[in-house]
Amino acid sequence: MKYVYVLQNITNKKICYIGYTNDLKRRIKEHNSGEEGYTSKSKWRLVYYEAYLNEKDARSRERKLKQDGRSRHLLMGRIAKSRES
């Protein structure tokens, strides 16, 4: 499986990071290890992920979420609603 995931900064509660990986648990640990560039200064919590059977589909979805404001906005609204419940 391939995953597209969204992380929330634990300190300021902002949803700030969208990524792609083939090993979700390992990748979250890497982000929280303090050695991962953009995410090195904070601790992160997984708030959303999507699973794909192939890499092409997952990378395409990640790219769309990062480049298309409307897609990102819709996803963030969906995440916000699920956190209200």
C-alpha positions as CSV (number, residue, x, y, z in Angstrom):
1,M,0.0,0.0,0.0
2,K,1.0,3.6,-0.6
3,Y,-0.3,6.4,1.6
4,V,-1.1,10.1,1.3
5,Y,-1.2,11.6,4.8
6,V,-1.9,14.8,6.7
7,L,-0.1,15.9,9.9
8,Q,-1.1,18.4,12.5
9,N,1.4,20.4,14.5
10,I,0.8,19.4,18.1
11,T,2.0,22.7,19.5
12,N,-0.1,25.2,17.5
13,K,-2.8,22.7,16.3
14,K,-2.3,23.8,12.7
15,I,-2.6,21.2,9.9
16,C,0.6,22.0,8.1
17,Y,2.0,19.0,6.3
18,I,0.8,16.7,3.5
19,G,3.0,13.8,2.4
20,Y,3.3,10.5,0.7
21,T,4.9,7.2,1.9
22,N,4.8,3.4,1.6
23,D,5.3,3.0,5.4
24,L,3.0,5.3,7.4
25,K,4.2,4.3,10.9
26,R,7.9,4.7,10.0
27,R,7.3,8.0,8.3
28,I,5.5,9.5,11.3
29,K,8.4,8.4,13.6
30,E,10.8,10.1,11.2
31,H,8.8,13.4,11.3
32,N,8.8,13.3,15.1
33,S,12.5,12.4,15.4
34,G,13.6,16.0,14.8
35,E,15.7,15.1,11.7
36,E,13.3,15.8,8.9
37,G,13.9,19.4,7.6
38,Y,10.5,21.2,7.5
39,T,9.0,19.1,10.3
40,S,12.1,19.0,12.5
41,K,11.1,21.8,14.9
42,S,7.8,20.4,16.1
43,K,6.0,17.3,17.1
44,W,3.3,16.0,14.7
45,R,0.1,14.0,14.9
46,L,-1.5,12.0,12.1
47,V,-5.0,13.4,11.5
48,Y,-5.8,11.9,8.1
49,Y,-4.6,9.4,5.5
50,E,-5.7,7.7,2.3
51,A,-4.5,4.3,1.1
52,Y,-3.7,3.5,-2.6
53,L,-2.8,0.3,-4.3
54,N,-0.2,1.9,-6.6
55,E,2.4,4.7,-6.3
56,K,1.2,6.6,-9.3
57,D,-2.3,7.2,-7.8
58,A,-0.9,8.2,-4.4
59,R,1.7,10.6,-5.8
60,S,-0.9,12.2,-8.1
61,R,-3.3,12.7,-5.1
62,E,-0.5,14.2,-3.0
63,R,0.5,16.6,-5.8
64,K,-3.2,17.6,-6.3
65,L,-3.6,18.4,-2.6
66,K,-0.4,20.5,-2.5
67,Q,-1.0,22.4,-5.8
68,D,-4.8,22.7,-6.0
69,G,-6.2,25.1,-3.4
70,R,-9.8,23.9,-3.8
71,S,-8.9,20.2,-3.3
72,R,-6.9,21.1,-0.2
73,H,-9.6,23.3,1.2
74,L,-12.2,20.6,0.7
75,L,-10.0,18.1,2.5
76,M,-9.3,20.4,5.4
77,G,-13.0,21.0,5.8
78,R,-13.6,17.3,5.9
79,I,-10.9,16.8,8.5
80,A,-12.3,19.7,10.6
81,K,-15.8,18.2,10.6
82,S,-14.5,14.8,11.7
83,R,-12.6,16.4,14.6
84,E,-15.8,18.1,15.8
85,S,-17.6,14.7,16.4
